[in-house]
């Protein structure tokens, strides 16, 4: 297995969404809550979306918001 072990687990990322009353969070807002760089958190959020745990929407320019998927698939 190559690469470094993630310093933040997927569960810790998802906990950021569970611990707020906001319906959506920006990449920057998630990154502020965790000890990893914004680009790294963006990549992790994308992976969680591919895994079906999060959904996202581009809201203009390079801005994207994320939320926990409510699909039961």
PQR file of N, CA, C, O and H, with PARSE charges and radii, in Angstrom:
ATOM      1  N   UNK A   1       0.852  -1.183   0.000 -0.4000 1.5000
ATOM      2  CA  UNK A   1       0.000   0.000   0.000 -0.0000 2.0000
ATOM      3  C   UNK A   1       0.894   1.241   0.000  0.5500 1.7000
ATOM      4  O   UNK A   1       1.813   1.364   0.810 -0.5500 1.4000
ATOM      5  N   UNK A   2       0.607   2.142  -0.913 -0.4000 1.5000
ATOM      6  CA  UNK A   2       1.440   3.340  -1.011 -0.0000 2.0000
ATOM      7  C   UNK A   2       0.730   4.547  -0.428  0.5500 1.7000
ATOM      8  O   UNK A   2      -0.473   4.514  -0.168 -0.5500 1.4000
ATOM      9  H   UNK A   2      -0.139   2.042  -1.571  0.4000 1.0000
ATOM     10  N   UNK A   3       1.487   5.607  -0.227 -0.4000 1.5000
ATOM     11  CA  UNK A   3       0.918   6.841   0.301 -0.0000 2.0000
ATOM     12  C   UNK A   3       0.915   6.854   1.815  0.5500 1.7000
ATOM     13  O   UNK A   3       1.128   5.838   2.477 -0.5500 1.4000
ATOM     14  H   UNK A   3       2.464   5.634  -0.437  0.4000 1.0000
ATOM     15  N   UNK A   4       0.663   8.044   2.336 -0.4000 1.5000
ATOM     16  CA  UNK A   4       0.619   8.205   3.785 -0.0000 2.0000
ATOM     17  C   UNK A   4      -0.749   7.816   4.314  0.5500 1.7000
ATOM     18  O   UNK A   4      -1.759   7.934   3.619 -0.5500 1.4000
ATOM     19  H   UNK A   4       0.490   8.869   1.798  0.4000 1.0000
ATOM     20  N   UNK A   5      -0.766   7.364   5.523 -0.4000 1.5000
ATOM     21  CA  UNK A   5      -2.023   7.051   6.188 -0.0000 2.0000
ATOM     22  C   UNK A   5      -2.748   8.363   6.498  0.5500 1.7000
ATOM     23  O   UNK A   5      -2.124   9.305   6.987 -0.5500 1.4000
ATOM     24  H   UNK A   5       0.054   7.269   6.088  0.4000 1.0000
ATOM     25  N   UNK A   6      -4.048   8.440   6.222 -0.4000 1.5000
ATOM     26  CA  UNK A   6      -4.773   9.675   6.528 -0.0000 2.0000
ATOM     27  C   UNK A   6      -4.712  10.013   8.014  0.5500 1.7000
ATOM     28  O   UNK A   6      -4.869   9.146   8.873 -0.5500 1.4000
ATOM     29  H   UNK A   6      -4.555   7.675   5.825  0.4000 1.0000
ATOM     30  N   UNK A   7      -4.481  11.289   8.294 -0.4000 1.5000
ATOM     31  CA  UNK A   7      -4.446  11.735   9.688 -0.0000 2.0000
ATOM     32  C   UNK A   7      -5.856  11.915  10.230  0.5500 1.7000
ATOM     33  O   UNK A   7      -6.052  11.984  11.443 -0.5500 1.4000
ATOM     34  H   UNK A   7      -4.354  11.994   7.596  0.4000 1.0000
ATOM     35  N   UNK A   8      -6.827  11.989   9.346 -0.4000 1.5000
ATOM     36  CA  UNK A   8      -8.217  12.180   9.730 -0.0000 2.0000
ATOM     37  C   UNK A   8      -9.033  11.062   9.081  0.5500 1.7000
ATOM     38  O   UNK A   8      -8.898  10.797   7.886 -0.5500 1.4000
ATOM     39  H   UNK A   8      -6.668  11.933   8.361  0.4000 1.0000
ATOM     40  N   UNK A   9      -9.865  10.422   9.866 -0.4000 1.5000
ATOM     41  CA  UNK A   9     -10.670   9.327   9.335 -0.0000 2.0000
ATOM     42  C   UNK A   9     -11.910   9.861   8.616  0.5500 1.7000
ATOM     43  O   UNK A   9     -12.295  11.017   8.794 -0.5500 1.4000
ATOM     44  H   UNK A   9      -9.975  10.638  10.836  0.4000 1.0000
ATOM     45  N   UNK A  10     -12.517   9.015   7.816 -0.4000 1.5000
ATOM     46  CA  UNK A  10     -13.773   9.379   7.160 -0.0000 2.0000
ATOM     47  C   UNK A  10     -14.828   9.716   8.202  0.5500 1.7000
ATOM     48  O   UNK A  10     -15.618  10.641   8.019 -0.5500 1.4000
ATOM     49  H   UNK A  10     -12.204   8.076   7.671  0.4000 1.0000
ATOM     50  N   UNK A  11     -14.835   8.965   9.288 -0.4000 1.5000
ATOM     51  CA  UNK A  11     -15.813   9.211  10.352 -0.0000 2.0000
ATOM     52  C   UNK A  11     -15.640  10.603  10.959  0.5500 1.7000
ATOM     53  O   UNK A  11     -16.622  11.273  11.277 -0.5500 1.4000
ATOM     54  H   UNK A  11     -14.193   8.213   9.436  0.4000 1.0000
ATOM     55  N   UNK A  12     -14.389  11.034  11.116 -0.4000 1.5000
ATOM     56  CA  UNK A  12     -14.141  12.373  11.662 -0.0000 2.0000
ATOM     57  C   UNK A  12     -14.643  13.445  10.700  0.5500 1.7000
ATOM     58  O   UNK A  12     -15.165  14.473  11.131 -0.5500 1.4000
ATOM     59  H   UNK A  12     -13.591  10.490  10.857  0.4000 1.0000
ATOM     60  N   UNK A  13     -14.488  13.211   9.410 -0.4000 1.5000
ATOM     61  CA  UNK A  13     -15.000  14.161   8.415 -0.0000 2.0000
ATOM     62  C   UNK A  13     -16.516  14.204   8.480  0.5500 1.7000
ATOM     63  O   UNK A  13     -17.103  15.285   8.496 -0.5500 1.4000
ATOM     64  H   UNK A  13     -14.063  12.376   9.059  0.4000 1.0000
ATOM     65  N   UNK A  14     -17.156  13.046   8.518 -0.4000 1.5000
ATOM     66  CA  UNK A  14     -18.617  13.000   8.583 -0.0000 2.0000
ATOM     67  C   UNK A  14     -19.138  13.595   9.887  0.5500 1.7000
ATOM     68  O   UNK A  14     -20.229  14.163   9.913 -0.5500 1.4000
ATOM     69  H   UNK A  14     -16.678  12.168   8.505  0.4000 1.0000
ATOM     70  N   UNK A  15     -18.377  13.472  10.961 -0.4000 1.5000
ATOM     71  CA  UNK A  15     -18.775  14.061  12.248 -0.0000 2.0000
ATOM     72  C   UNK A  15     -18.889  15.586  12.165  0.5500 1.7000
ATOM     73  O   UNK A  15     -19.704  16.187  12.865 -0.5500 1.4000
ATOM     74  H   UNK A  15     -17.491  13.010  10.940  0.4000 1.0000
ATOM     75  N   UNK A  16     -18.079  16.207  11.315 -0.4000 1.5000
ATOM     76  CA  UNK A  16     -18.168  17.658  11.138 -0.0000 2.0000
ATOM     77  C   UNK A  16     -19.575  18.025  10.659  0.5500 1.7000
ATOM     78  O   UNK A  16     -20.150  19.014  11.112 -0.5500 1.4000
ATOM     79  H   UNK A  16     -17.417  15.719  10.746  0.4000 1.0000
ATOM     80  N   UNK A  17     -20.122  17.232   9.749 -0.4000 1.5000
ATOM     81  CA  UNK A  17     -21.470  17.500   9.230 -0.0000 2.0000
ATOM     82  C   UNK A  17     -22.528  17.227  10.288  0.5500 1.7000
ATOM     83  O   UNK A  17     -23.526  17.944  10.376 -0.5500 1.4000
ATOM     84  H   UNK A  17     -19.655  16.428   9.380  0.4000 1.0000
ATOM     85  N   UNK A  18     -22.309  16.188  11.093 -0.4000 1.5000
ATOM     86  CA  UNK A  18     -23.285  15.837  12.127 -0.0000 2.0000
ATOM     87  C   UNK A  18     -23.298  16.832  13.281  0.5500 1.7000
ATOM     88  O   UNK A  18     -24.302  16.950  13.983 -0.5500 1.4000
ATOM     89  H   UNK A  18     -21.499  15.606  11.022  0.4000 1.0000
ATOM     90  N   UNK A  19     -22.196  17.547  13.483 -0.4000 1.5000
ATOM     91  CA  UNK A  19     -22.084  18.432  14.642 -0.0000 2.0000
ATOM     92  C   UNK A  19     -22.524  19.868  14.358  0.5500 1.7000
ATOM     93  O   UNK A  19     -22.338  20.751  15.195 -0.5500 1.4000
ATOM     94  H   UNK A  19     -21.381  17.451  12.912  0.4000 1.0000
ATOM     95  N   UNK A  20     -23.102  20.102  13.192 -0.4000 1.5000
ATOM     96  CA  UNK A  20     -23.567  21.448  12.865 -0.0000 2.0000
ATOM     97  C   UNK A  20     -25.042  21.422  12.504  0.5500 1.7000
ATOM     98  O   UNK A  20     -25.573  20.397  12.074 -0.5500 1.4000
ATOM     99  H   UNK A  20     -23.253  19.385  12.512  0.4000 1.0000
ATOM    100  N   UNK A  21     -25.694  22.557  12.684 -0.4000 1.5000
ATOM    101  CA  UNK A  21     -27.099  22.658  12.287 -0.0000 2.0000
ATOM    102  C   UNK A  21     -27.222  23.155  10.846  0.5500 1.7000
ATOM    103  O   UNK A  21     -28.323  23.204  10.298 -0.5500 1.4000
ATOM    104  H   UNK A  21     -25.263  23.389  13.033  0.4000 1.0000
ATOM    105  N   UNK A  22     -26.097  23.524  10.236 -0.4000 1.5000
ATOM    106  CA  UNK A  22     -26.126  23.975   8.850 -0.0000 2.0000
ATOM    107  C   UNK A  22     -26.470  22.809   7.933  0.5500 1.7000
ATOM    108  O   UNK A  22     -25.945  21.709   8.109 -0.5500 1.4000
ATOM    109  H   UNK A  22     -25.202  23.485  10.682  0.4000 1.0000
ATOM    110  N   UNK A  23     -27.348  23.036   6.953 -0.4000 1.5000
ATOM    111  CA  UNK A  23     -27.705  21.944   6.036 -0.0000 2.0000
ATOM    112  C   UNK A  23     -26.593  21.587   5.056  0.5500 1.7000
ATOM    113  O   UNK A  23     -26.532  20.459   4.567 -0.5500 1.4000
ATOM    114  H   UNK A  23     -27.775  23.930   6.810  0.4000 1.0000
ATOM    115  N   UNK A  24     -25.715  22.546   4.769 -0.4000 1.5000
ATOM    116  CA  UNK A  24     -24.594  22.307   3.858 -0.0000 2.0000
ATOM    117  C   UNK A  24     -23.354  22.990   4.416  0.5500 1.7000
ATOM    118  O   UNK A  24     -23.450  23.948   5.183 -0.5500 1.4000
ATOM    119  H   UNK A  24     -25.764  23.462   5.167  0.4000 1.0000
ATOM    120  N   UNK A  25     -22.182  22.484   4.021 -0.4000 1.5000
ATOM    121  CA  UNK A  25     -20.916  23.079   4.428 -0.0000 2.0000
ATOM    122  C   UNK A  25     -20.028  23.239   3.208  0.5500 1.7000
ATOM    123  O   UNK A  25     -20.028  22.394   2.312 -0.5500 1.4000
ATOM    124  H   UNK A  25     -22.104  21.705   3.398  0.4000 1.0000
ATOM    125  N   UNK A  26     -19.273  24.326   3.179 -0.4000 1.5000
ATOM    126  CA  UNK A  26     -18.295  24.517   2.109 -0.0000 2.0000
ATOM    127  C   UNK A  26     -17.043  23.705   2.427  0.5500 1.7000
ATOM    128  O   UNK A  26     -16.841  23.266   3.559 -0.5500 1.4000
ATOM    129  H   UNK A  26     -19.273  25.011   3.907  0.4000 1.0000
ATOM    130  N   UNK A  27     -16.221  23.516   1.425 -0.4000 1.5000
ATOM    131  CA  UNK A  27     -14.945  22.831   1.633 -0.0000 2.0000
ATOM    132  C   UNK A  27     -14.131  23.557   2.701  0.5500 1.7000
ATOM    133  O   UNK A  27     -13.531  22.918   3.565 -0.5500 1.4000
ATOM    134  H   UNK A  27     -16.385  23.873   0.505  0.4000 1.0000
ATOM    135  N   UNK A  28     -14.108  24.888   2.645 -0.4000 1.5000
ATOM    136  CA  UNK A  28     -13.352  25.673   3.612 -0.0000 2.0000
ATOM    137  C   UNK A  28     -13.878  25.474   5.029  0.5500 1.7000
ATOM    138  O   UNK A  28     -13.093  25.376   5.973 -0.5500 1.4000
ATOM    139  H   UNK A  28     -14.595  25.407   1.943  0.4000 1.0000
ATOM    140  N   UNK A  29     -15.200  25.413   5.187 -0.4000 1.5000
ATOM    141  CA  UNK A  29     -15.770  25.216   6.523 -0.0000 2.0000
ATOM    142  C   UNK A  29     -15.378  23.861   7.095  0.5500 1.7000
ATOM    143  O   UNK A  29     -15.077  23.751   8.284 -0.5500 1.4000
ATOM    144  H   UNK A  29     -15.838  25.492   4.421  0.4000 1.0000
ATOM    145  N   UNK A  30     -15.381  22.841   6.265 -0.4000 1.5000
ATOM    146  CA  UNK A  30     -14.967  21.514   6.731 -0.0000 2.0000
ATOM    147  C   UNK A  30     -13.491  21.542   7.091  0.5500 1.7000
ATOM    148  O   UNK A  30     -13.089  21.012   8.127 -0.5500 1.4000
ATOM    149  H   UNK A  30     -15.625  22.930   5.299  0.4000 1.0000
ATOM    150  N   UNK A  31     -12.685  22.160   6.238 -0.4000 1.5000
ATOM    151  CA  UNK A  31     -11.237  22.225   6.468 -0.0000 2.0000
ATOM    152  C   UNK A  31     -10.902  22.967   7.759  0.5500 1.7000
ATOM    153  O   UNK A  31      -9.929  22.618   8.428 -0.5500 1.4000
ATOM    154  H   UNK A  31     -13.011  22.591   5.396  0.4000 1.0000
ATOM    155  N   UNK A  32     -11.680  23.976   8.121 -0.4000 1.5000
ATOM    156  CA  UNK A  32     -11.439  24.732   9.356 -0.0000 2.0000
ATOM    157  C   UNK A  32     -11.581  23.860  10.596  0.5500 1.7000
ATOM    158  O   UNK A  32     -10.986  24.146  11.635 -0.5500 1.4000
ATOM    159  H   UNK A  32     -12.470  24.259   7.578  0.4000 1.0000
ATOM    160  N   UNK A  33     -12.365  22.803  10.485 -0.4000 1.5000
ATOM    161  CA  UNK A  33     -12.641  21.941  11.635 -0.0000 2.0000
ATOM    162  C   UNK A  33     -11.674  20.778  11.770  0.5500 1.7000
ATOM    163  O   UNK A  33     -11.727  20.041  12.755 -0.5500 1.4000
ATOM    164  H   UNK A  33     -12.848  22.571   9.640  0.4000 1.0000
ATOM    165  N   UNK A  34     -10.791  20.604  10.796 -0.4000 1.5000
ATOM    166  CA  UNK A  34      -9.918  19.433  10.783 -0.0000 2.0000
ATOM    167  C   UNK A  34      -8.467  19.828  10.546  0.5500 1.7000
ATOM    168  O   UNK A  34      -8.199  20.852   9.918 -0.5500 1.4000
ATOM    169  H   UNK A  34     -10.748  21.202   9.996  0.4000 1.0000
ATOM    170  N   UNK A  35      -7.523  19.022  11.043 -0.4000 1.5000
ATOM    171  CA  UNK A  35      -6.101  19.358  10.925 -0.0000 2.0000
ATOM    172  C   UNK A  35      -5.460  18.882   9.611  0.5500 1.7000
ATOM    173  O   UNK A  35      -4.354  18.342   9.621 -0.5500 1.4000
ATOM    174  H   UNK A  35      -7.741  18.189  11.552  0.4000 1.0000
ATOM    175  N   UNK A  36      -6.152  19.082   8.488 -0.4000 1.5000
ATOM    176  CA  UNK A  36      -5.550  18.772   7.189 -0.0000 2.0000
ATOM    177  C   UNK A  36      -5.806  19.927   6.232  0.5500 1.7000
ATOM    178  O   UNK A  36      -6.719  20.725   6.441 -0.5500 1.4000
ATOM    179  H   UNK A  36      -7.050  19.521   8.480  0.4000 1.0000
ATOM    180  N   UNK A  37      -4.999  20.012   5.183 -0.4000 1.5000
ATOM    181  CA  UNK A  37      -5.074  21.132   4.256 -0.0000 2.0000
ATOM    182  C   UNK A  37      -6.368  21.107   3.443  0.5500 1.7000
ATOM    183  O   UNK A  37      -6.980  20.056   3.250 -0.5500 1.4000
ATOM    184  H   UNK A  37      -4.257  19.364   5.012  0.4000 1.0000
ATOM    185  N   UNK A  38      -6.766  22.282   2.976 -0.4000 1.5000
ATOM    186  CA  UNK A  38      -8.011  22.419   2.231 -0.0000 2.0000
ATOM    187  C   UNK A  38      -8.033  21.529   0.987  0.5500 1.7000
ATOM    188  O   UNK A  38      -9.049  20.894   0.702 -0.5500 1.4000
ATOM    189  H   UNK A  38      -6.269  23.135   3.134  0.4000 1.0000
ATOM    190  N   UNK A  39      -6.932  21.476   0.249 -0.4000 1.5000
ATOM    191  CA  UNK A  39      -6.903  20.636  -0.959 -0.0000 2.0000
ATOM    192  C   UNK A  39      -7.084  19.166  -0.601  0.5500 1.7000
ATOM    193  O   UNK A  39      -7.771  18.428  -1.306 -0.5500 1.4000
ATOM    194  H   UNK A  39      -6.107  21.991   0.481  0.4000 1.0000
ATOM    195  N   UNK A  40      -6.468  18.749   0.491 -0.4000 1.5000
ATOM    196  CA  UNK A  40      -6.608  17.361   0.939 -0.0000 2.0000
ATOM    197  C   UNK A  40      -8.039  17.067   1.357  0.5500 1.7000
ATOM    198  O   UNK A  40      -8.576  16.004   1.044 -0.5500 1.4000
ATOM    199  H   UNK A  40      -5.910  19.349   1.064  0.4000 1.0000
ATOM    200  N   UNK A  41      -8.657  18.006   2.063 -0.4000 1.5000
ATOM    201  CA  UNK A  41     -10.038  17.770   2.486 -0.0000 2.0000
ATOM    202  C   UNK A  41     -10.953  17.724   1.269  0.5500 1.7000
ATOM    203  O   UNK A  41     -11.900  16.937   1.243 -0.5500 1.4000
ATOM    204  H   UNK A  41      -8.221  18.869   2.318  0.4000 1.0000
ATOM    205  N   UNK A  42     -10.691  18.551   0.263 -0.4000 1.5000
ATOM    206  CA  UNK A  42     -11.499  18.514  -0.958 -0.0000 2.0000
ATOM    207  C   UNK A  42     -11.422  17.127  -1.597  0.5500 1.7000
ATOM    208  O   UNK A  42     -12.443  16.569  -2.000 -0.5500 1.4000
ATOM    209  H   UNK A  42      -9.922  19.190   0.284  0.4000 1.0000
ATOM    210  N   UNK A  43     -10.222  16.576  -1.687 -0.4000 1.5000
ATOM    211  CA  UNK A  43     -10.060  15.236  -2.260 -0.0000 2.0000
ATOM    212  C   UNK A  43     -10.805  14.188  -1.450  0.5500 1.7000
ATOM    213  O   UNK A  43     -11.425  13.283  -2.008 -0.5500 1.4000
ATOM    214  H   UNK A  43      -9.393  17.028  -1.359  0.4000 1.0000
ATOM    215  N   UNK A  44     -10.742  14.315  -0.138 -0.4000 1.5000
ATOM    216  CA  UNK A  44     -11.440  13.354   0.737 -0.0000 2.0000
ATOM    217  C   UNK A  44     -12.954  13.491   0.596  0.5500 1.7000
ATOM    218  O   UNK A  44     -13.669  12.489   0.574 -0.5500 1.4000
ATOM    219  H   UNK A  44     -10.239  15.050   0.316  0.4000 1.0000
ATOM    220  N   UNK A  45     -13.448  14.731   0.500 -0.4000 1.5000
ATOM    221  CA  UNK A  45     -14.878  14.947   0.317 -0.0000 2.0000
ATOM    222  C   UNK A  45     -15.342  14.346  -1.006  0.5500 1.7000
ATOM    223  O   UNK A  45     -16.415  13.746  -1.076 -0.5500 1.4000
ATOM    224  H   UNK A  45     -12.867  15.545   0.518  0.4000 1.0000
ATOM    225  N   UNK A  46     -14.537  14.506  -2.054 -0.4000 1.5000
ATOM    226  CA  UNK A  46     -14.872  13.904  -3.342 -0.0000 2.0000
ATOM    227  C   UNK A  46     -14.962  12.390  -3.227  0.5500 1.7000
ATOM    228  O   UNK A  46     -15.862  11.774  -3.798 -0.5500 1.4000
ATOM    229  H   UNK A  46     -13.666  14.994  -1.997  0.4000 1.0000
ATOM    230  N   UNK A  47     -14.036  11.789  -2.495 -0.4000 1.5000
ATOM    231  CA  UNK A  47     -14.060  10.331  -2.331 -0.0000 2.0000
ATOM    232  C   UNK A  47     -15.298   9.891  -1.564  0.5500 1.7000
ATOM    233  O   UNK A  47     -15.920   8.886  -1.909 -0.5500 1.4000
ATOM    234  H   UNK A  47     -13.304  12.290  -2.031  0.4000 1.0000
ATOM    235  N   UNK A  48     -15.658  10.636  -0.532 -0.4000 1.5000
ATOM    236  CA  UNK A  48     -16.868  10.315   0.225 -0.0000 2.0000
ATOM    237  C   UNK A  48     -18.115  10.452  -0.650  0.5500 1.7000
ATOM    238  O   UNK A  48     -19.083   9.711  -0.482 -0.5500 1.4000
ATOM    239  H   UNK A  48     -15.153  11.452  -0.252  0.4000 1.0000
ATOM    240  N   UNK A  49     -18.083  11.405  -1.582 -0.4000 1.5000
ATOM    241  CA  UNK A  49     -19.203  11.544  -2.511 -0.0000 2.0000
ATOM    242  C   UNK A  49     -19.248  10.337  -3.459  0.5500 1.7000
ATOM    243  O   UNK A  49     -20.322   9.792  -3.714 -0.5500 1.4000
ATOM    244  H   UNK A  49     -17.297  12.007  -1.718  0.4000 1.0000
ATOM    245  N   UNK A  50     -18.112   9.929  -3.971 -0.4000 1.5000
ATOM    246  CA  UNK A  50     -18.047   8.753  -4.841 -0.0000 2.0000
ATOM    247  C   UNK A  50     -18.535   7.503  -4.108  0.5500 1.7000
ATOM    248  O   UNK A  50     -19.131   6.612  -4.713 -0.5500 1.4000
ATOM    249  H   UNK A  50     -17.239  10.372  -3.764  0.4000 1.0000
ATOM    250  N   UNK A  51     -18.277   7.446  -2.805 -0.4000 1.5000
ATOM    251  CA  UNK A  51     -18.712   6.314  -1.986 -0.0000 2.0000
ATOM    252  C   UNK A  51     -20.193   6.396  -1.616  0.5500 1.7000
ATOM    253  O   UNK A  51     -20.728   5.473  -1.001 -0.5500 1.4000
ATOM    254  H   UNK A  51     -17.793   8.170  -2.314  0.4000 1.0000
ATOM    255  N   UNK A  52     -20.860   7.495  -1.987 -0.4000 1.5000
ATOM    256  CA  UNK A  52     -22.286   7.639  -1.719 -0.0000 2.0000
ATOM    257  C   UNK A  52     -22.634   8.182  -0.349  0.5500 1.7000
ATOM    258  O   UNK A  52     -23.802   8.171   0.041 -0.5500 1.4000
ATOM    259  H   UNK A  52     -20.426   8.244  -2.487  0.4000 1.0000
ATOM    260  N   UNK A  53     -21.630   8.664   0.400 -0.4000 1.5000
ATOM    261  CA  UNK A  53     -21.886   9.168   1.750 -0.0000 2.0000
ATOM    262  C   UNK A  53     -22.185  10.657   1.783  0.5500 1.7000
ATOM    263  O   UNK A  53     -22.853  11.138   2.698 -0.5500 1.4000
ATOM    264  H   UNK A  53     -20.682   8.674   0.083  0.4000 1.0000
ATOM    265  N   UNK A  54     -21.694  11.388   0.790 -0.4000 1.5000
ATOM    266  CA  UNK A  54     -21.947  12.825   0.689 -0.0000 2.0000
ATOM    267  C   UNK A  54     -22.475  13.149  -0.694  0.5500 1.7000
ATOM    268  O   UNK A  54     -22.319  12.375  -1.639 -0.5500 1.4000
ATOM    269  H   UNK A  54     -21.152  10.997   0.046  0.4000 1.0000
ATOM    270  N   UNK A  55     -23.104  14.311  -0.793 -0.4000 1.5000
ATOM    271  CA  UNK A  55     -23.507  14.882  -2.070 -0.0000 2.0000
ATOM    272  C   UNK A  55     -22.952  16.296  -2.116  0.5500 1.7000
ATOM    273  O   UNK A  55     -22.627  16.877  -1.080 -0.5500 1.4000
ATOM    274  H   UNK A  55     -23.231  14.939  -0.026  0.4000 1.0000
ATOM    275  N   UNK A  56     -22.843  16.851  -3.327 -0.4000 1.5000
ATOM    276  CA  UNK A  56     -22.323  18.208  -3.443 -0.0000 2.0000
ATOM    277  C   UNK A  56     -22.955  18.927  -4.617  0.5500 1.7000
ATOM    278  O   UNK A  56     -23.607  18.339  -5.480 -0.5500 1.4000
ATOM    279  H   UNK A  56     -23.107  16.380  -4.168  0.4000 1.0000
ATOM    280  N   UNK A  57     -22.725  20.238  -4.601 -0.4000 1.5000
ATOM    281  CA  UNK A  57     -23.234  21.086  -5.674 -0.0000 2.0000
ATOM    282  C   UNK A  57     -22.287  22.258  -5.841  0.5500 1.7000
ATOM    283  O   UNK A  57     -21.880  22.880  -4.861 -0.5500 1.4000
ATOM    284  H   UNK A  57     -22.196  20.716  -3.900  0.4000 1.0000
ATOM    285  N   UNK A  58     -21.939  22.558  -7.080 -0.4000 1.5000
ATOM    286  CA  UNK A  58     -21.135  23.741  -7.353 -0.0000 2.0000
ATOM    287  C   UNK A  58     -22.048  24.950  -7.254  0.5500 1.7000
ATOM    288  O   UNK A  58     -23.152  24.950  -7.799 -0.5500 1.4000
ATOM    289  H   UNK A  58     -22.270  22.052  -7.877  0.4000 1.0000
ATOM    290  N   UNK A  59     -21.583  25.983  -6.555 -0.4000 1.5000
ATOM    291  CA  UNK A  59     -22.433  27.156  -6.325 -0.0000 2.0000
ATOM    292  C   UNK A  59     -21.850  28.415  -6.938  0.5500 1.7000
ATOM    293  O   UNK A  59     -22.160  29.526  -6.508 -0.5500 1.4000
ATOM    294  H   UNK A  59     -20.687  25.982  -6.112  0.4000 1.0000
ATOM    295  N   UNK A  60     -21.021  28.242  -7.923 -0.4000 1.5000
ATOM    296  CA  UNK A  60     -20.443  29.399  -8.598 -0.0000 2.0000
ATOM    297  C   UNK A  60     -18.934  29.397  -8.509  0.5500 1.7000
ATOM    298  O   UNK A  60     -18.353  29.134  -7.456 -0.5500 1.4000
ATOM    299  H   UNK A  60     -20.769  27.339  -8.273  0.4000 1.0000
ATOM    300  N   UNK A  61     -18.314  29.695  -9.628 -0.4000 1.5000
ATOM    301  CA  UNK A  61     -16.857  29.701  -9.637 -0.0000 2.0000
ATOM    302  C   UNK A  61     -16.319  28.346  -9.252  0.5500 1.7000
ATOM    303  O   UNK A  61     -16.728  27.319  -9.793 -0.5500 1.4000
ATOM    304  H   UNK A  61     -18.786  29.909 -10.483  0.4000 1.0000
ATOM    305  N   UNK A  62     -15.399  28.356  -8.314 -0.4000 1.5000
ATOM    306  CA  UNK A  62     -14.826  27.102  -7.827 -0.0000 2.0000
ATOM    307  C   UNK A  62     -15.383  26.733  -6.456  0.5500 1.7000
ATOM    308  O   UNK A  62     -14.786  25.932  -5.736 -0.5500 1.4000
ATOM    309  H   UNK A  62     -15.067  29.191  -7.875  0.4000 1.0000
ATOM    310  N   UNK A  63     -16.506  27.305  -6.099 -0.4000 1.5000
ATOM    311  CA  UNK A  63     -17.101  27.049  -4.793 -0.0000 2.0000
ATOM    312  C   UNK A  63     -18.045  25.857  -4.861  0.5500 1.7000
ATOM    313  O   UNK A  63     -18.821  25.713  -5.806 -0.5500 1.4000
ATOM    314  H   UNK A  63     -16.991  27.955  -6.684  0.4000 1.0000
ATOM    315  N   UNK A  64     -17.966  25.012  -3.850 -0.4000 1.5000
ATOM    316  CA  UNK A  64     -18.801  23.821  -3.783 -0.0000 2.0000
ATOM    317  C   UNK A  64     -19.286  23.662  -2.355  0.5500 1.7000
ATOM    318  O   UNK A  64     -18.555  23.935  -1.403 -0.5500 1.4000
ATOM    319  H   UNK A  64     -17.336  25.129  -3.082  0.4000 1.0000
ATOM    320  N   UNK A  65     -20.535  23.216  -2.214 -0.4000 1.5000
ATOM    321  CA  UNK A  65     -21.070  22.893  -0.897 -0.0000 2.0000
ATOM    322  C   UNK A  65     -21.351  21.401  -0.846  0.5500 1.7000
ATOM    323  O   UNK A  65     -21.613  20.763  -1.865 -0.5500 1.4000
ATOM    324  H   UNK A  65     -21.130  22.995  -2.987  0.4000 1.0000
ATOM    325  N   UNK A  66     -21.292  20.863   0.359 -0.4000 1.5000
ATOM    326  CA  UNK A  66     -21.421  19.427   0.605 -0.0000 2.0000
ATOM    327  C   UNK A  66     -22.472  19.173   1.664  0.5500 1.7000
ATOM    328  O   UNK A  66     -22.683  20.010   2.541 -0.5500 1.4000
ATOM    329  H   UNK A  66     -21.079  21.382   1.187  0.4000 1.0000
ATOM    330  N   UNK A  67     -23.135  18.029   1.595 -0.4000 1.5000
ATOM    331  CA  UNK A  67     -24.075  17.611   2.620 -0.0000 2.0000
ATOM    332  C   UNK A  67     -24.113  16.090   2.678  0.5500 1.7000
ATOM    333  O   UNK A  67     -23.728  15.407   1.730 -0.5500 1.4000
ATOM    334  H   UNK A  67     -22.963  17.349   0.882  0.4000 1.0000
ATOM    335  N   UNK A  68     -24.579  15.581   3.797 -0.4000 1.5000
ATOM    336  CA  UNK A  68     -24.655  14.135   3.975 -0.0000 2.0000
ATOM    337  C   UNK A  68     -25.765  13.601   3.093  0.5500 1.7000
ATOM    338  O   UNK A  68     -26.877  14.130   3.078 -0.5500 1.4000
ATOM    339  H   UNK A  68     -24.891  16.137   4.567  0.4000 1.0000
ATOM    340  N   UNK A  69     -25.451  12.551   2.363 -0.4000 1.5000
ATOM    341  CA  UNK A  69     -26.429  11.929   1.470 -0.0000 2.0000
ATOM    342  C   UNK A  69     -27.549  11.322   2.288  0.5500 1.7000
ATOM    343  O   UNK A  69     -27.310  10.703   3.324 -0.5500 1.4000
ATOM    344  H   UNK A  69     -24.548  12.122   2.376  0.4000 1.0000
ATOM    345  N   UNK A  70     -28.778  11.503   1.817 -0.4000 1.5000
ATOM    346  CA  UNK A  70     -29.903  10.892   2.514 -0.0000 2.0000
ATOM    347  C   UNK A  70     -30.446   9.687   1.756  0.5500 1.7000
ATOM    348  O   UNK A  70     -31.502   9.153   2.094 -0.5500 1.4000
ATOM    349  H   UNK A  70     -28.972  12.007   0.975  0.4000 1.0000
ATOM    350  N   UNK A  71     -29.710   9.266   0.726 -0.4000 1.5000
ATOM    351  CA  UNK A  71     -30.169   8.100  -0.042 -0.0000 2.0000
ATOM    352  C   UNK A  71     -29.905   6.838   0.737  0.5500 1.7000
ATOM    353  O   UNK A  71     -28.907   6.729   1.449 -0.5500 1.4000
ATOM    354  H   UNK A  71     -28.852   9.700   0.452  0.4000 1.0000
ATOM    355  N   UNK A  72     -30.803   5.883   0.598 -0.4000 1.5000
ATOM    356  CA  UNK A  72     -30.678   4.605   1.287 -0.0000 2.0000
ATOM    357  C   UNK A  72     -30.180   3.527   0.337  0.5500 1.7000
ATOM    358  O   UNK A  72     -30.363   2.336   0.589 -0.5500 1.4000
ATOM    359  H   UNK A  72     -31.614   5.972   0.019  0.4000 1.0000
ATOM    360  N   UNK A  73     -29.555   3.944  -0.748 -0.4000 1.5000
ATOM    361  CA  UNK A  73     -29.105   2.978  -1.747 -0.0000 2.0000
ATOM    362  C   UNK A  73     -27.817   2.333  -1.335  0.5500 1.7000
ATOM    363  O   UNK A  73     -27.289   1.490  -2.060 -0.5500 1.4000
ATOM    364  H   UNK A  73     -29.407   4.911  -0.953  0.4000 1.0000
TER
END
